[in-house]
Amino acid sequence: MSRSLFDDLDTAPSAGMEAGMEAADARTLRLSAQALTPDELQSLLRYQETFLAHAEQSSAGHDALGAAHELGLEASGLEMKKVDQGLALLRAYAGKRWTARKLRTRLAELEQQTDSVSTEKARRAREEMARVEDLESLARRYSQETIDLLNEHEERLVDLHARMQKALSRA
C-alpha cells in the first residue's frame, strides 16, 4: 500500500472511469474509518459469540434476534455505532474469505474432471479466484493494518460469519 492514501490514484483516462471512481470512493470512506484495534476486534468477536449463543438456541422465541443483539451489545462493551461499523467490516472481510474457500473447493472439484466444460469452468473459477482473493479494496477502505489483524483471526471470523448468516437467514 502507498504511503499516502492518494499516491496510487491513477487519474489517467486509460485507467477506466469506473475503477478510478471506485478507488476514490474507497479512499473517501477510508478517511472516515478508524483502524480496528485488537481490543475492538475482541469486543466484536464477543458480540458475535454472545449473539449466536442466544440466537442459535432452538428454544429462542419470536424476539430472539432482538434479545441476542442486546446481549451481544452488553457483552461487547461497545457503543451500538461502533458495533454496527465493526460488523460491516467483519461481514465484508469474512464474506470474501468464505467465498474464496468455497471457490477453492469448487475449483479443486473441477480440476479433477477432464471434459471441456469442466476445463472452461475451472478457467473461469481461477479468474474469479484472483478477484475474490484480492483484499486491496478492503485495505484501501479500512487500512492494511486492519486487514493484517483480521488475517490473523481468519479462521474464527469465517466460522462466525457462516454461523451468523445461518442464524440471520432463519429469522
Secondary structure, DSSP 8 states (H G I E B T S, - for coil): --SSTTTT----GGG-HHHHHHHHHHHHHHHH-----HHHHHHHHHHHHHHHHHHT-TT--TTHHHHHHHHHHHHHT--HHHHHHHHHHHHHHHHHHHHHHHHHHHHHHHHT--SHHHHHHHHHHHHHHHHHH--HHHHHHH-HHHHHHHHHTHHHHHHHHHHHHHHHHH-
